[in-house]
Amino acid sequence: MSQIGFNEYEEATWSNGTFSAGGSVSGKCTGYKYKENWADKPLYAAGNKPRAIQPGNIAYTGGFKLLLGDFTALTVAAKAAGAKSVCGMVISVVITYLPPGGTVMQDTWVGFKISSYEKGWDQGATEMVMDCQGNFTDLVTVP
């Protein structure tokens, strides 16, 4: 088994990253979160302890928060593509981490489909943040 050189990589900060959805870099993304989930199960045979871990299906879920201006641009793009709403289109989401002097890492959500979004505004707020949640078909990480 090879050794992992944890000290070889510098940490990226929020200001060193970029976020793009549907091919356009968003300067108005206020957050994102995503997850890869493997539905592994213990494989039992003789005895009462697992003999191995049997791989199962893989699921990818995630979401992002956009300010209203970029969400409106995404809505216009969806309608131009023939969808009734952003929930009807499939896009790629690309997140790039650019640590100063370090190795660039990029995660791409392939086939991301927004399944829900939440719109809300509170008294005194200075911006409207749209919370978009969905699923995607693959997560490609480089390097």
C-alpha positions in Angstrom: 0.0 0.0 0.0 1.4 3.4 -0.9 1.9 6.2 1.6 -0.3 9.3 1.3 1.7 12.6 1.6 -0.8 14.7 3.5 1.6 17.6 3.9 2.2 18.0 0.2 -1.0 19.9 -0.4 -2.0 23.4 0.8 -5.5 24.4 1.9 -7.7 26.4 -0.4 -9.8 29.2 1.0 -13.2 30.5 -0.2 -11.5 33.4 -2.0 -9.3 30.9 -4.0 -12.1 28.9 -5.5 -14.5 29.2 -8.4 -18.0 27.8 -8.9 -19.8 27.4 -12.3 -23.2 26.0 -13.1 -24.4 25.3 -16.6 -21.2 26.7 -18.1 -21.2 30.1 -16.5 -18.9 31.1 -13.6 -21.0 32.5 -10.8 -19.7 35.4 -8.7 -22.9 35.1 -6.7 -22.6 31.6 -5.2 -22.8 31.8 -1.4 -22.2 28.1 -0.6 -22.4 24.6 -1.8 -22.3 21.1 -0.3 -22.2 17.7 -2.0 -21.9 14.1 -1.0 -21.0 10.7 -2.5 -22.7 7.8 -0.8 -21.8 4.1 -1.4 -24.6 1.7 -0.4 -22.1 -1.0 0.8 -23.3 -3.9 2.8 -21.6 -6.5 4.9 -21.4 -9.9 3.2 -22.0 -12.8 5.6 -21.2 -16.5 5.2 -20.1 -19.0 7.9 -19.9 -17.5 11.3 -21.5 -14.2 12.6 -18.9 -11.7 11.3 -18.8 -10.2 7.9 -16.5 -11.9 5.4 -16.2 -8.8 3.2 -17.9 -5.6 2.3 -20.1 -6.0 -0.8 -20.2 -2.9 -2.9 -23.6 -1.5 -3.7 -25.0 1.4 -5.7 -23.4 4.9 -5.6 -25.6 8.0 -5.1 -24.5 11.6 -5.5 -26.5 14.5 -3.9 -25.7 18.1 -3.6 -26.8 21.6 -3.6 -25.7 25.2 -3.9 -26.9 28.7 -2.9 -27.1 31.4 -5.4 -28.0 35.1 -5.1 -31.2 36.0 -6.9 -29.4 37.5 -9.9 -27.5 34.3 -10.9 -30.6 32.2 -10.1 -32.6 34.3 -12.5 -29.9 33.8 -15.2 -30.1 30.1 -14.6 -33.9 30.3 -14.9 -33.7 32.2 -18.2 -31.2 29.6 -19.5 -33.6 26.8 -18.5 -36.5 28.3 -20.3 -34.3 29.0 -23.4 -33.5 25.3 -23.4 -37.2 24.4 -23.4 -37.6 23.6 -19.7 -40.5 25.1 -17.6 -38.2 25.7 -14.7 -34.7 25.1 -13.4 -36.0 21.8 -12.1 -36.4 20.6 -15.6 -32.8 21.0 -16.9 -29.6 19.0 -16.5 -26.4 20.9 -16.1 -22.8 20.4 -15.1 -21.5 22.0 -12.0 -17.7 22.7 -11.7 -16.0 23.6 -8.5 -12.3 24.6 -8.6 -10.1 24.8 -5.6 -7.1 27.0 -6.2 -4.8 26.8 -3.1 -2.0 29.4 -3.3 1.1 27.7 -4.6 -0.6 24.3 -4.3 -2.1 21.6 -6.5 -5.4 22.7 -8.2 -8.3 20.4 -7.6 -11.5 20.4 -9.6 -14.8 18.6 -8.8 -17.4 18.3 -11.6 -20.9 17.2 -10.9 -21.9 15.4 -14.1 -25.6 15.4 -15.0 -26.8 17.6 -12.1 -30.6 18.0 -12.0 -32.1 20.4 -9.5 -34.9 18.6 -7.8 -36.0 21.5 -5.5 -35.2 25.1 -4.7 -36.3 27.3 -1.9 -37.0 31.0 -2.2 -37.4 33.2 0.8 -36.7 36.6 2.2 -36.7 38.0 5.7 -37.3 41.6 6.8 -34.0 43.4 7.0 -32.2 41.1 4.6 -29.9 42.7 2.1 -30.0 39.9 -0.5 -32.1 36.9 -1.5 -30.4 33.6 -1.4 -31.8 30.7 -3.5 -31.1 27.2 -2.0 -31.0 24.7 -4.9 -30.9 20.9 -4.1 -30.5 17.9 -6.4 -28.8 14.8 -7.6 -26.2 14.1 -10.2 -24.9 11.0 -12.0 -21.2 11.2 -11.5 -18.5 13.0 -9.6 -15.2 13.6 -11.5 -12.3 14.8 -9.4 -9.0 16.0 -10.9 -6.3 15.4 -9.9 
